[in-house]
């Protein structure tokens, strides 16, 4: 038995010397010291040993195990030290190099402007409602008082999927969908992406964003519209901002108006930013046309309302004094990181 244990020890030492990676040392441990290893097999064969010899044999097995474990641990520590030293040679750190900055992104100028507009109107009790970008002609034109053959339909020539389905040209269809539900009164804004077949230039794009608002209730007048938009302009551009309404035409509102605000750059005195006029156009608005109310199932004799629409990009361009709309979509980090 003593000779067998000596043979096992010598075999284990040879295997340890031949190991060149920690994984092979682990294989040696399993082979000789594991549950099914060589020394365990010797212990299982103790029943064949004479009772008076068993303590001595057990002691020899334990000594052999301790000897192998000691050499294994020494070899493992030496091997790990060599590996660590080699790794440190390959991974030299130059402490004079500048550290790597953690590049954290931030909100896009459009997102910043949208959140500010939403904050203003939510503060006035409005609800933010979204709708589909792929829309029916019925909601995009018909229910907004723009039937087939109407000149306004040519102005908004858009991307058609088929005769009845298109990419929406405005977010007004969301207003029509909400009015159809008949849950009155209504105070809402509808932000979202819209599509028109415009040429790409400094102020136009075939894809841009609009924010449209709608209020329907009893006894709503043009005075309510003016007061609402005046509060909006002061919140967005500053408390000294004044508003001016100019008559205009929109098929779905009557009467209709374009809204100008005093130039927040020069305070209305006239500068390059406002082209010397002292005023900047920001949105269109008007009282909801009675026929639009009728088509959406609302009695125009009992309810009235107003609507308005503003381009999100226009607000971002004005607020941050950006002179080219294309900059918002070119993903140039040198431009975007300014915000």
Secondary structure, 3 states (H helix, E strand, C coil): CHHHHHHHHHHHHHHHHHCCCHHHHHHHHHHHHCCCCHHHHHHHHHHHCCHHHHHHHHHHHHHHHHHHHHHHHHHHHHHHHHHHHHHHHHCCCCCCCCCCCCCCCCCCHHHHHHHHHHHHHHHCCCEECCCCCEEEHHHHCHHHCCCCCCHHHHHCCCCECCCCEEECCCCHHHHHHHHHCCCCCEEEEEEEEEECCCCCCCCCCCEEEEEEEEEEECCCCHHHHHHHHHHHHHHHHCCCCCEEEEEEEECCEEEEEEEEEECCCCCCCCCCCCCCCCEEEEEEEEEECHHHHHHCCCCCCCCEEEEEEEEHHHHHHHHCCCCCHHHHCCCCHHHHCCC
